[in-house]
Amino acid sequence: MAHTTTLTVRLPAETKERLAALASLTRRTSSFLAAEAIAGYVAREMAIVAAVERGREDARAGRVIPHDAVMCEVRAAIEDARPKT
């Protein structure tokens, strides 16, 4: 069995009620759904933080693209995506 621990979280009453409704509809416990939601949130945020850190490392190492060059590429991509009339 996986090691677990308890965390107390304050929620708006409406969120708690909606969580309870979802738990009932999905035949899961509110605790299970909350744990899944928190785990997903933490994973996404950790990935964002890691990506930012990689970007900072690239900047420190001089692996950057000048702003004007990026904007030219963005404008070209937008133009290519426009419907042709």
N, C-alpha and C positions, 0 to 999 in steps of 0.2 A: 504494500500500500504506500502511496506517495505521502511524503511528509507534508502536512498542512499546518496552518496557523490561523488565528482569528484576527480580523481587522474590523474595527467599528467605523462606519462611514455615516455621516449625516447627509440625508437626501431631502429634497423638497417632498412634501407629502404626495403631490401629484406623480412624481417620478416613482416613488415607492409603490403607489397604487398601480401604475402602468406596468411596473416590473412584476407585480403579483399577478396581474391579468395575463401578461405574456407567459409567466411560469405556468399558469393554469392551462392556457391554450397549447403550450408545447409539452406539457406533462414533465416539466423540469422544476427544480426548486429555484426559488429566488436567489439563494446562495450560489447555486451552480451557474445561473445566468450572469450574476454579478461578477463571479470569479472569471468566467469566460470573457466578459466585457473588459475587465481590468487587464487581464493577460493580453488581450488584443491591443488595447490602448498602449500598454507598456512596450510591447513589441514594435508597434508603429513609431512611437516616440523615440525609442532606442535606435531604430534604423535612421530616423531623421538626424538625430544627434551624431551618429557615426558618419553619415554623409556630409554633414557640416564640417566635422573634424577632418575628413578627407580633403574637403575643399580648402580648409585652412592650411593643411599640410602642403597642398599643391601651391597655394599662394606663397607660403614661406619658401618653397623650393623654386619659385619663379615660373611655375607651370601655369601660366595665365593666358587668356586671350583678351586683347584690347577691346574695350567697350564698343568702339566704332565698328570693329569687325563683327562682333556678335550682333549688333543692331542691323548690319547689312544682311547677315544670314537670316535674322528674324523677319525682316521686311521681305526678303525674297521668298521665304516659306509662306508668309501670309499671301503674297501675290500669287504664288503657285496654287494655293488652296482656294482662291477666289473662283467662283463659277465663271466659266467662259461664256460670254454672250455674243 
